[in-house]
């Protein structure tokens, strides 16, 4: 009979399922093994990355609800670490923001956009703290925030964040970067809208 821990059992079962090609069930049991670890009131340093990876796997298979849950678990687990993992938390916040933004595009929803905006802004605050996070990460997040505000028709904010993103890209000689082109396009559109509103 099996004498290992419940966590180990779920992990081994997940590996067996993966070998049979059942990746969706395998991902589910990997998540269950992490949940069991959390119940022991000990948080290993890698758990944030592990939840983040599982969230990405769910997102790839189209299981949005479980992806959201895992990214939230990653963010919550990071708060329990003795040493903060700002880089992993930043990624989880950004990925979660991306999910809400994609959902808002499918069924235009102001709450989804507002949630995406909040998550992107939280991620942006982590860019100064995360080891390995460079200014281009910040530029991408500034662009994401601009994009959300553009969808919310908050044109002043959209223009402002685009401007900041372009400034960061300029400082790093990244004018060929796709965000630079997108920001320039949004700024032009917002400027036109603002001009019409002022007339």
Phi, psi and omega per residue, in radians:
X1 nan 2.753 -3.079
X2 -1.324 2.293 -3.088
X3 -2.044 0.014 -3.125
X4 -1.354 -3.117 3.132
X5 -1.334 2.840 3.094
X6 -1.073 -0.682 3.121
X7 -1.018 -0.825 -3.137
X8 -1.140 -0.659 3.124
X9 -1.055 -0.850 3.132
X10 -1.057 -0.700 -3.124
X11 -1.126 -0.772 3.134
X12 -1.161 -0.699 3.129
X13 -1.115 -0.678 3.106
X14 -1.078 -0.698 3.126
X15 -1.133 -0.716 3.115
X16 -1.093 -0.785 3.140
X17 -1.101 -0.665 3.126
X18 -1.112 -0.684 3.131
X19 -1.144 -0.492 3.120
X20 -1.495 -0.073 3.114
X21 1.600 0.071 -3.140
X22 -1.568 1.311 -3.038
X23 -1.168 -0.580 -3.110
X24 -1.142 -0.823 3.122
X25 -1.185 -0.636 3.115
X26 -1.047 -0.774 3.129
X27 -1.083 -0.727 -3.132
X28 -1.046 -0.777 -3.103
X29 -1.320 -0.434 2.987
X30 -1.134 -0.735 3.100
X31 -1.089 -0.739 3.138
X32 -1.083 -0.643 3.139
X33 -1.151 -0.651 3.097
X34 -1.192 -0.686 3.110
X35 -1.062 -0.683 3.107
X36 -1.121 -0.693 3.102
X37 -1.061 -0.727 -3.138
X38 -1.078 -0.581 -3.118
X39 -1.156 -0.317 -3.128
X40 -1.427 0.029 -3.137
X41 1.036 0.486 3.008
X42 -2.246 2.352 -3.103
X43 -2.050 1.963 3.111
X44 -1.353 2.596 -3.053
X45 -0.991 -0.475 -3.063
X46 -1.496 -0.063 -2.975
X47 -1.146 -0.541 3.132
X48 -1.131 -0.806 3.103
X49 -1.070 -0.677 -3.096
X50 -1.170 -0.799 3.085
X51 -1.098 -0.675 3.138
X52 -1.087 -0.763 3.131
X53 -1.103 -0.744 3.133
X54 -1.144 -0.692 3.078
X55 -1.025 -0.727 3.118
X56 -1.113 -0.701 3.131
X57 -1.117 -0.740 3.086
X58 -1.088 -0.749 -3.129
X59 -1.065 -0.713 -3.139
X60 -1.125 -0.572 -3.133
X61 -1.553 0.000 3.080
X62 1.521 0.142 3.112
X63 -1.553 1.403 -3.010
X64 -1.110 -0.738 -3.081
X65 -1.065 -0.766 -3.129
X66 -1.273 -0.560 3.081
X67 -1.087 -0.826 3.126
X68 -1.028 -0.778 -3.126
X69 -1.052 -0.776 -3.109
X70 -1.203 -0.687 3.098
X71 -1.133 -0.652 3.092
X72 -1.168 -0.663 3.090
X73 -1.115 -0.671 3.110
X74 -1.076 -0.786 -3.127
X75 -1.135 -0.739 3.139
X76 -1.161 -0.729 -3.136
X77 -1.104 -0.638 -3.120
X78 -1.087 -0.568 -3.140
X79 -1.192 -0.354 -3.095
X80 -1.611 -0.133 -3.112
X81 -1.261 2.545 3.063
X82 -1.159 -0.682 3.077
X83 -1.967 2.031 -3.108
X84 -0.991 2.490 3.052
X85 -1.927 1.372 -3.030
X86 -1.091 -0.643 -3.109
X87 -1.114 -0.775 -3.136
X88 -1.194 -0.715 3.124
X89 -1.116 -0.715 3.103
X90 -1.004 -0.840 -3.138
X91 -1.082 -0.769 -3.118
X92 -1.114 -0.736 3.112
X93 -1.098 -0.746 -3.117
X94 -1.177 -0.761 3.134
X95 -1.108 -0.682 3.103
X96 -1.145 -0.722 3.076
X97 -1.044 -0.727 3.125
X98 -1.060 -0.699 3.138
X99 -1.086 -0.836 -3.126
X100 -1.136 -0.629 3.111
X101 -1.156 -0.756 3.126
X102 -1.092 -0.688 3.118
X103 -1.133 -0.649 3.138
X104 -1.152 -0.526 3.115
X105 -1.257 -0.568 -3.133
X106 -1.267 -0.735 -3.112
X107 -2.429 1.582 -2.960
X108 -0.777 2.043 -3.061
X109 -2.445 2.063 3.141
X110 -1.070 -0.747 3.114
X111 -1.041 -0.662 3.094
X112 -1.090 -0.773 3.139
X113 -1.122 -0.717 3.140
X114 -1.142 -0.670 3.097
X115 -1.146 -0.762 3.103
X116 -1.032 -0.772 -3.127
X117 -1.060 -0.783 -3.138
X118 -1.086 -0.751 -3.130
X119 -1.161 -0.747 3.104
X120 -1.089 -0.694 -3.130
X121 -1.179 -0.665 3.074
X122 -1.113 -0.713 3.110
X123 -1.100 -0.697 -3.125
X124 -1.056 -0.649 3.136
X125 -1.161 -0.388 -3.125
X126 -1.472 -0.239 -3.068
X127 -1.128 -0.529 3.125
X128 -1.351 -0.293 -3.064
X129 -1.789 -0.488 -3.004
X130 -1.333 2.248 3.046
X131 -1.190 2.322 3.111
X132 1.536 -0.177 3.097
X133 -1.383 2.095 -3.110
X134 -1.762 3.104 -3.080
X135 -1.147 -0.408 3.114
X136 -1.222 -0.521 3.035
X137 -1.096 -0.752 3.111
X138 -1.121 -0.722 3.137
X139 -1.063 -0.723 3.129
X140 -1.112 -0.754 3.136
X141 -1.178 -0.674 3.081
X142 -1.065 -0.698 3.089
X143 -1.133 -0.739 3.127
X144 -1.054 -0.749 3.131
X145 -1.135 -0.705 3.101
X146 -1.065 -0.744 -3.109
X147 -1.080 -0.757 3.140
X148 -1.142 -0.808 -3.139
X149 -1.124 -0.564 3.062
X150 -1.095 -0.760 3.121
X151 -1.149 -0.548 3.114
X152 -1.444 0.007 -3.101
X153 1.068 0.487 3.017
X154 -1.644 1.366 -2.909
X155 -1.190 -0.615 3.122
X156 -1.086 -0.780 3.130
X157 -1.154 -0.754 3.137
X158 -1.014 -0.841 3.140
X159 -1.053 -0.767 -3.110
X160 -1.063 -0.830 -3.104
X161 -1.231 -0.613 3.049
X162 -1.075 -0.771 -3.135
X163 -1.043 -0.772 3.129
X164 -1.118 -0.700 3.136
X165 -1.111 -0.788 3.127
X166 -1.096 -0.687 3.115
X167 -1.059 -0.760 3.127
X168 -1.124 -0.750 3.134
X169 -1.142 -0.679 3.091
X170 -1.071 -0.763 -3.128
X171 -1.058 -0.489 -3.094
X172 -1.838 0.273 3.124
X173 0.896 0.794 -3.105
X174 -1.953 0.756 -3.099
X175 -1.179 -0.347 3.110
X176 -1.463 -0.148 -3.134
X177 -1.082 2.468 -3.078
X178 -1.096 -0.593 3.128
X179 -1.087 -0.587 3.141
X180 -1.068 -0.827 -3.133
X181 -1.136 -0.755 -3.125
X182 -1.124 -0.745 3.129
X183 -1.099 -0.754 3.131
X184 -1.048 -0.686 3.137
X185 -1.155 -0.821 3.134
X186 -1.097 -0.745 3.140
X187 -1.050 -0.706 3.113
X188 -1.112 -0.775 3.131
X189 -1.116 -0.802 -3.131
X190 -1.105 -0.680 3.140
X191 -1.099 -0.717 3.122
X192 -1.123 -0.775 3.116
X193 -1.071 -0.784 -3.126
X194 -1.103 -0.688 3.140
X195 -1.107 -0.709 3.127
X196 -1.155 -0.703 -3.130
X197 -1.167 -0.530 -3.101
X198 -1.374 -0.324 -3.078
X199 -1.314 nan nan
